[in-house]
């Protein structure tokens, strides 16, 4: 790379490497906070994710009542994770020569982020049409067809792609990157255990997805919220570590 040229002095290389780690930290912190804000707003104005346990007619009616503000909030939530894309890529470039896991992990992580974004965007480009059609339908047959359409799209794009595959890929990335951090002794053990713990609890949320097709399947309803929140906290912690800890930035070459 350009900063490894023989014409570039050692102090200059160090400064550039420190800046690149700080940039990774900024992306991680920005992405985590950006995701948390619209998610919190959705819990207030749309009662998300509890609303998803209601019948489809209630979901569509409440969505329609939310109007443009709700649509824009969902759009913001869907794209809020974009800063994590360059964070994953830059971190992968930094560590891929130190661990065989990293290159595979980066691909899996990027796929997970993109799949989840696609899943969330249904609330911006698909659900508004269904909600408007349902609320303004003049006959029961139309309402029934909209309900079937919503359930099908929600189960395929939301549950299967966004939540099942997307979250599993994200969990896999987190575990693989945490293993790499531990092997390279990049962070205190508490940070590593936070990564493992958030991943495990996040994984428990998969039971709720199975419950959508097997109603009596045991599931912990708070697993998704608890796991994703701890995961965001972990991202912020490692982001600050990358951004603030100059010793980390200068020593990991």
C-alpha positions as CSV (number, residue, x, y, z in Angstrom):
1,X,0.0,0.0,0.0
2,X,1.1,3.6,-0.5
3,X,2.1,4.2,3.1
4,X,4.5,1.3,3.0
5,X,6.7,2.9,0.3
6,X,10.4,3.1,1.0
7,X,10.0,6.9,0.6
8,X,7.6,7.1,3.5
9,X,9.3,7.5,6.9
10,X,8.5,5.2,9.8
11,X,6.7,7.9,11.9
12,X,4.5,8.7,8.9
13,X,3.6,5.1,8.5
14,X,2.7,4.9,12.2
15,X,0.5,8.0,11.9
16,X,-1.4,6.7,8.9
17,X,-2.0,3.4,10.5
18,X,-3.3,5.1,13.7
19,X,-5.6,7.2,11.5
20,X,-6.9,4.1,9.7
21,X,-7.8,2.4,13.0
22,X,-9.5,5.5,14.2
23,X,-11.5,5.6,11.0
24,X,-12.6,2.0,11.7
25,X,-13.6,3.0,15.2
26,X,-15.6,6.0,13.9
27,X,-17.5,3.8,11.5
28,X,-18.3,1.2,14.2
29,X,-19.6,3.8,16.7
30,X,-21.5,5.8,14.1
31,X,-23.2,2.7,12.7
32,X,-24.2,1.3,16.1
33,X,-25.6,4.6,17.3
34,X,-27.3,5.2,13.9
35,X,-29.1,1.9,14.2
36,X,-30.1,2.4,17.8
37,X,-31.9,5.8,17.3
38,X,-34.5,4.8,14.6
39,X,-35.0,1.4,16.4
40,X,-35.9,3.3,19.6
41,X,-38.2,5.6,17.7
42,X,-40.0,2.6,16.2
43,X,-40.6,1.2,19.6
44,X,-42.4,4.4,20.5
45,X,-44.4,5.2,17.4
46,X,-45.1,1.7,16.1
47,X,-44.7,-0.4,19.2
48,X,-42.0,-2.4,17.4
49,X,-41.2,-5.3,17.7
50,X,-44.3,-6.2,19.9
51,X,-46.6,-5.1,17.1
52,X,-45.4,-8.1,15.0
53,X,-47.1,-10.4,17.5
54,X,-50.5,-8.8,16.7
55,X,-52.8,-10.0,13.9
56,X,-52.1,-8.8,10.4
57,X,-55.1,-6.5,10.2
58,X,-53.9,-4.6,13.3
59,X,-50.3,-4.3,11.9
60,X,-51.5,-2.9,8.6
61,X,-54.0,-0.5,10.1
62,X,-51.4,0.9,12.6
63,X,-48.8,1.2,9.9
64,X,-51.2,3.2,7.7
65,X,-52.0,5.5,10.7
66,X,-48.2,6.1,11.0
67,X,-48.2,7.8,7.6
68,X,-45.0,9.3,6.0
69,X,-43.2,9.7,9.3
70,X,-43.3,6.0,9.9
71,X,-42.2,5.1,6.4
72,X,-39.2,7.5,6.6
73,X,-38.3,6.1,10.0
74,X,-38.3,2.5,8.6
75,X,-36.2,3.8,5.7
76,X,-33.7,5.4,8.1
77,X,-33.5,2.2,10.1
78,X,-32.9,0.1,7.0
79,X,-29.9,2.2,5.8
80,X,-28.6,3.2,9.2
81,X,-26.1,0.3,9.2
82,X,-24.3,1.5,6.1
83,X,-21.3,2.8,8.1
84,X,-20.7,-0.7,9.3
85,X,-20.0,-1.8,5.7
86,X,-16.7,0.2,5.4
87,X,-16.0,-0.8,9.0
88,X,-16.2,-4.5,8.2
89,X,-14.1,-4.0,5.0
90,X,-11.4,-1.9,6.6
91,X,-11.1,-4.2,9.6
92,X,-10.9,-7.2,7.3
93,X,-8.1,-5.5,5.3
94,X,-6.2,-4.8,8.5
95,X,-6.4,-8.3,10.0
96,X,-6.7,-10.7,7.0
97,X,-2.9,-11.3,7.0
98,X,-2.9,-12.1,10.7
99,X,-5.8,-14.6,10.7
100,X,-7.2,-17.0,8.1
101,X,-10.7,-16.5,9.7
102,X,-10.9,-12.8,8.8
103,X,-11.3,-12.9,5.1
104,X,-14.1,-15.5,5.4
105,X,-15.7,-13.5,8.3
106,X,-15.7,-10.3,6.3
107,X,-17.6,-11.8,3.4
108,X,-20.1,-13.4,5.8
109,X,-20.5,-10.2,7.7
110,X,-21.1,-8.0,4.6
111,X,-23.7,-10.5,3.3
112,X,-25.5,-10.4,6.7
113,X,-25.6,-6.6,6.7
114,X,-26.9,-6.4,3.1
115,X,-29.5,-9.1,3.6
116,X,-30.9,-7.4,6.7
117,X,-31.0,-4.1,4.9
118,X,-33.1,-5.6,2.1
119,X,-35.4,-7.3,4.6
120,X,-36.0,-3.9,6.4
121,X,-36.6,-2.0,3.2
122,X,-39.9,-4.0,2.7
123,X,-41.4,-1.6,5.3
124,X,-40.6,1.3,3.0
125,X,-41.4,0.0,-0.4
126,X,-43.8,-2.9,0.0
127,X,-45.8,-2.6,3.3
128,X,-47.1,0.9,2.6
129,X,-48.8,-0.3,-0.6
130,X,-50.3,-3.3,1.2
131,X,-51.4,-1.1,4.2
132,X,-53.1,1.5,2.0
133,X,-54.9,-1.2,-0.1
134,X,-56.1,-3.0,3.1
135,X,-57.4,0.1,4.8
136,X,-59.2,1.4,1.7
137,X,-60.5,-2.0,0.5
138,X,-64.3,-2.0,-0.1
139,X,-64.7,-5.8,0.2
140,X,-63.6,-8.6,2.5
141,X,-62.0,-10.5,-0.4
142,X,-59.5,-7.8,-1.1
143,X,-58.7,-7.5,2.6
144,X,-58.1,-11.2,2.8
145,X,-55.8,-11.2,-0.3
146,X,-53.8,-8.4,1.2
147,X,-53.4,-10.2,4.5
148,X,-52.1,-13.3,2.6
149,X,-49.7,-11.2,0.6
150,X,-48.4,-9.5,3.7
151,X,-47.9,-12.8,5.6
152,X,-46.1,-14.3,2.6
153,X,-43.8,-11.3,2.0
154,X,-43.1,-10.9,5.8
155,X,-42.3,-14.6,6.2
156,X,-40.0,-14.8,3.2
157,X,-38.2,-11.4,3.1
158,X,-38.5,-10.6,6.8
159,X,-38.3,-13.9,8.7
160,X,-36.3,-16.1,6.3
161,X,-33.9,-13.6,4.7
162,X,-33.6,-10.6,7.1
163,X,-33.9,-12.2,10.5
164,X,-32.9,-15.8,9.9
165,X,-30.1,-15.6,7.4
166,X,-29.1,-12.0,8.0
167,X,-28.8,-12.4,11.8
168,X,-27.1,-15.8,11.6
169,X,-24.5,-14.3,9.2
170,X,-24.0,-11.3,11.6
171,X,-23.7,-13.7,14.6
172,X,-21.1,-15.8,12.7
173,X,-19.1,-12.7,11.8
174,X,-19.1,-11.5,15.4
175,X,-17.9,-14.9,16.8
176,X,-15.2,-15.2,14.1
177,X,-13.9,-11.6,14.6
178,X,-14.0,-12.0,18.4
179,X,-11.9,-15.2,18.1
180,X,-9.4,-13.2,16.0
181,X,-9.4,-10.4,18.6
182,X,-8.7,-12.9,21.3
183,X,-5.9,-14.7,19.4
184,X,-4.2,-11.4,18.7
185,X,-4.8,-10.1,22.2
186,X,-6.2,-6.9,20.9
187,X,-8.7,-6.2,23.7
188,X,-9.3,-7.1,27.3
189,X,-11.0,-10.4,28.0
190,X,-14.2,-8.6,29.1
191,X,-14.6,-7.2,25.5
192,X,-14.2,-10.7,24.1
193,X,-16.8,-12.2,26.4
194,X,-19.2,-9.4,25.5
195,X,-18.9,-10.4,21.9
196,X,-19.5,-14.1,22.7
197,X,-22.3,-13.3,25.1
198,X,-24.2,-11.0,22.7
199,X,-23.8,-13.6,20.0
200,X,-25.2,-16.4,22.1
201,X,-28.2,-14.4,23.3
202,X,-28.8,-13.1,19.7
203,X,-28.7,-16.7,18.5
204,X,-31.4,-17.6,21.0
205,X,-33.7,-15.2,19.1
206,X,-33.8,-17.7,16.3
207,X,-36.3,-19.7,18.4
208,X,-38.9,-17.0,17.8
209,X,-38.5,-17.4,14.1
210,X,-39.1,-21.1,14.4
211,X,-42.1,-20.3,16.5
212,X,-43.7,-18.5,13.6
213,X,-44.2,-22.0,11.9
214,X,-44.3,-24.2,15.1
215,X,-46.4,-22.2,17.6
216,X,-45.5,-24.3,20.6
217,X,-41.8,-24.1,20.1
218,X,-40.1,-22.7,23.2
219,X,-38.7,-19.2,22.8
220,X,-37.5,-16.3,24.9
221,X,-39.2,-13.2,23.6
222,X,-36.6,-10.8,24.9
223,X,-33.7,-12.6,23.2
224,X,-33.8,-10.5,20.1
225,X,-33.9,-7.2,21.9
226,X,-31.3,-8.2,24.5
227,X,-28.9,-9.9,22.0
228,X,-29.1,-7.0,19.5
229,X,-28.7,-4.4,22.2
230,X,-25.6,-6.1,23.6
231,X,-24.2,-6.5,20.1
232,X,-24.6,-2.7,19.5
233,X,-22.9,-2.1,22.8
234,X,-20.0,-4.4,21.8
235,X,-19.7,-2.5,18.5
236,X,-19.5,0.8,20.4
237,X,-16.9,-0.6,22.8
238,X,-14.6,-1.9,20.1
239,X,-15.2,1.3,18.1
240,X,-14.0,3.5,21.0
241,X,-11.1,1.1,21.5
242,X,-10.0,1.5,17.9
243,X,-10.6,5.2,17.9
244,X,-9.1,6.2,21.3
245,X,-6.5,3.6,22.2
246,X,-3.4,4.9,20.4
247,X,-1.5,2.0,21.8
248,X,-3.7,-0.5,20.0
249,X,-3.5,1.6,16.8
250,X,0.3,1.7,16.8
251,X,1.0,-1.8,18.0
252,X,-1.1,-3.8,15.6
253,X,0.8,-3.6,12.4
